[in-house]
Amino acid sequence: MTMLQASRVDLRVIGEPRLLSGLDHGRADRHRHLSTHGAQPDLTRADYTKLAEAVGLRGRGGAAFPVALKLADLPAKGIEAVVVNGSESEPVSRKDRLLLTLAPHLVLDGATGLARALGAPHVLIAVHDAEAAMSIREALMERDDGLAIEVRDTPGRFVAGEARAVLSVLEGGLAVPPGRRVLPTRKGYHRRPTFLSNVETFAQLAVLARLGSKRFSSTGLISEPGTQLLTVDGAVQRPGVIETPIGVPLEAVMQFSGAAAGPVLLGGYHGRWLPHSGGVVLKRPDVSSGIILALGTDSCPLGEVHRVSQWLASQSAGQCGPCVFGLAALVDDFDRLVKGDPSGWHDAERHLGLVPGRGACAHPDGSARFLASALEVFGEDVRLHLSSGSCGRHVKGVLPVPRGAW
Ligand code: SF4
């Protein structure tokens, strides 16, 4: 186990470091990157597809889509762009901005290597963190990939990180998902076939291209080998980003981070609550965006969830009725429930059945998942609030929510 401190985020490793290798002293410039990882091999599209398939590589954003299937969905010719989605709009997540800031060449290797293999002339990197954008721009000055590579700033709103919202921004439009659900592999950047994935996916591709499938599979699960980056926060003594083998027990990560006992939120604010960390191994799709939040036992769980519900409602892009009105209604339901009004509980149960699957993006579905799992896991707290108007604990703000967000 290693502990690193860089760019105001604690970095730690359980097991063998791969993505975080060579970052003990901070940002890896081109020289340090090459001395740590070696040169990037020149692979073909068939090579990337075979490697991604052999190790079952999945995207490291929220959707965890298999990379080999995404590659297979692209046409044989005419691929317009490779897009690195570094919007990282979950307020707790740090892993992608950390990679862009400290290991920019690893991300660039993954993106440019794949762009060359696909014959895509453009590489676009969407970032909303200023330090990360500066680091990538500096890295680009240290290399010549023979491609048109652009770094574009994106807004920090939650739904601005959705793939189609990112494409809209890159084309000069608004940072909201368009009404239609279309795959970027068919109609992406300027309606042309595009390979779009999350920052960590490209760093993993760069590692996979160098190691090959056999060495890549020397850690992690047989069904999903390799490592993963997790962002751990909340009621923990050591918040930060951890690289672990895939399949590591959640309990080990919690102990490693000095987490208080109590419920755990897995997968961020579109994720689900667990009553405790026992008996769970961390793998996709459950781990989703790699965010783990410990709640502890000192703060009112329903009050914490209500705070986050206000933020989630404030992040709606305001264009789909079930999302705008449904999330606002759920905020009101949870407000009444926290105050001990049984109608709040009944209305929340009813609205949670109506919201999912009716928006142009997954924001209402993810928000409903988060709130529904809270009602399940915090059943005893619901009972206390309804019988006594409180669970006896104040809301301490353990779950981070951006200030002034609503
Ligand atoms: S579902 Fe909500 S967040 Fe998504 S596009 Fe519609 S209004 Fe915007």
Boltz pocket constraint, residues with backbone or C-beta under 6 A from the ligand:
constraints:
  - pocket:
      binder: B
      contacts: [[A, 159], [A, 176], [A, 177], [A, 178], [A, 315], [A, 316], [A, 317], [A, 318], [A, 319], [A, 320], [A, 321], [A, 323], [A, 324], [A, 358], [A, 359], [A, 360], [A, 361], [A, 362], [A, 363], [A, 364]]
      max_distance: 6.0
